[in-house]
Amino acid sequence: MRSQNPLRATLVAAFVLSAATPAMVAAQQTALGVRVGENMEYDDALIGMHLQIPIARQVDFYPSMDVYFPNTGTRLGFNGDLRYRFPVASAWQPYVGGGLNWLHRSVNGINNEDVGVDLLGGVQTRLGAAYPFAEGRLLLQDNTSFQL
């Protein structure tokens, strides 16, 4: 049975409650956002940031960086994704995407790097100048993992 870290539980709860909201000025503009979550395979909490750069009406370039909190060492992830936002009449807008990712892990001076692809899906809505969202991401590398 896994022991629950209070920080991890707080970060996951914040994610579920959509507390990670990107600061956006208006629709169809480049925006910077903050994210929190957990990688389920590694059982690591994470915090990160992403950019949303519109390149077409429903398509964004969606690069992101995640800093993980493993029990030992460090873990960093970088993703370069394209994201398609489905045109819907609802306030909640679903999206899917994917791209390349790179994961760096360092423990006791030993470094490991893994390059792969990722698939993502989620929903976002607008709340004033912010866009709360919930997202799942499948990282397909040597060690496949899923994160919320």
C-alpha positions in Angstrom: 0.0 0.0 0.0 1.4 3.4 -0.9 1.8 6.1 1.8 0.2 9.3 0.8 2.3 12.5 1.0 0.2 15.4 2.2 1.8 17.7 -0.4 0.9 15.2 -3.2 -2.6 14.8 -2.0 -3.0 18.6 -1.9 -1.6 19.0 -5.4 -3.9 16.3 -6.8 -6.9 17.8 -5.1 -6.0 21.2 -6.4 -5.8 19.7 -9.9 -9.1 18.0 -9.6 -10.8 21.2 -8.5 -9.2 22.9 -11.5 -7.1 25.2 -9.3 -4.4 25.1 -12.0 -5.7 27.9 -14.3 -3.8 29.6 -17.1 -3.7 33.3 -17.1 -5.2 34.2 -20.5 -6.0 37.6 -21.8 -8.5 36.6 -24.5 -9.5 33.8 -26.8 -7.1 33.1 -29.6 -4.2 34.7 -28.0 -0.9 33.2 -26.7 -1.2 32.4 -23.0 0.8 31.0 -20.2 -0.7 28.5 -17.7 0.2 26.7 -14.6 -0.5 23.0 -13.9 -0.4 20.5 -11.0 -0.9 16.8 -11.0 0.5 13.4 -10.5 2.3 10.8 -12.6 0.5 7.6 -11.8 3.3 5.2 -12.9 6.1 6.9 -10.8 3.7 8.0 -8.0 5.3 11.5 -8.3 3.5 14.8 -7.7 4.2 17.4 -10.4 4.0 21.1 -11.0 4.5 22.7 -14.3 3.6 25.3 -16.9 2.5 25.4 -20.5 2.0 27.8 -23.3 -1.0 27.9 -25.5 -0.1 29.4 -28.9 -2.9 29.4 -31.5 -1.8 28.4 -35.0 -5.2 27.9 -36.5 -8.9 28.4 -35.5 -9.1 25.2 -33.3 -5.4 24.2 -33.2 -2.7 25.3 -30.7 1.0 24.7 -30.3 1.0 23.5 -26.7 4.5 23.1 -25.2 4.8 22.3 -21.5 7.4 21.6 -18.8 6.8 19.5 -15.7 8.9 19.3 -12.5 8.3 16.1 -10.7 8.8 15.4 -6.9 10.3 11.9 -6.7 11.4 10.3 -3.4 15.0 10.5 -4.5 16.8 12.5 -7.2 15.2 14.8 -9.8 12.8 14.3 -12.7 12.0 16.9 -15.4 9.7 16.5 -18.4 9.4 18.6 -21.6 6.6 18.2 -24.1 6.1 19.7 -27.6 2.5 19.1 -28.5 -0.2 20.1 -31.0 -3.7 20.4 -29.5 -7.1 20.3 -31.3 -10.0 22.0 -29.5 -13.4 20.6 -30.6 -15.9 23.3 -31.6 -18.8 22.9 -29.2 -21.6 25.1 -28.0 -21.0 24.1 -24.4 -19.0 26.2 -21.9 -16.7 23.1 -21.5 -14.5 22.6 -24.5 -12.9 19.2 -25.0 -9.6 18.8 -26.7 -7.1 16.1 -27.8 -3.5 16.3 -28.9 -0.1 14.8 -28.9 3.5 15.3 -29.7 7.1 14.6 -28.6 8.3 14.4 -25.0 11.6 14.2 -23.3 12.1 13.0 -19.7 15.3 13.6 -17.7 16.0 11.7 -14.5 19.0 12.1 -12.2 19.7 10.0 -9.1 23.0 10.2 -7.2 24.8 11.7 -10.1 23.5 9.1 -12.6 21.5 10.7 -15.4 18.9 9.0 -17.6 17.1 10.6 -20.6 14.1 9.1 -22.4 12.5 10.5 -25.6 9.1 9.4 -26.7 5.6 10.6 -27.8 2.6 11.6 -25.7 -1.1 11.6 -26.2 -3.4 14.0 -24.3 -7.0 14.8 -23.8 -9.0 17.1 -21.6 -11.5 19.8 -21.1 -11.3 23.5 -20.4 -13.7 26.3 -19.7 -13.5 30.1 -19.3 -13.7 31.8 -16.0 -13.0 35.5 -16.4 -9.5 35.8 -17.7 -8.6 32.2 -16.7 -9.2 28.9 -18.3 -9.6 26.1 -15.7 -8.9 22.7 -17.1 -8.5 19.0 -16.4 -6.2 16.9 -18.5 -4.8 13.4 -18.8 -1.6 12.6 -20.6 -0.2 9.2 -21.7 3.6 9.3 -22.0 4.8 6.6 -24.4 8.5 6.0 -23.7 10.7 3.0 -22.6 8.6 3.2 -19.4 5.0 4.2 -20.4 3.2 6.2 -17.8 -0.1 8.2 -17.3 -0.5 11.5 -15.5 -3.3 13.7 -14.5 
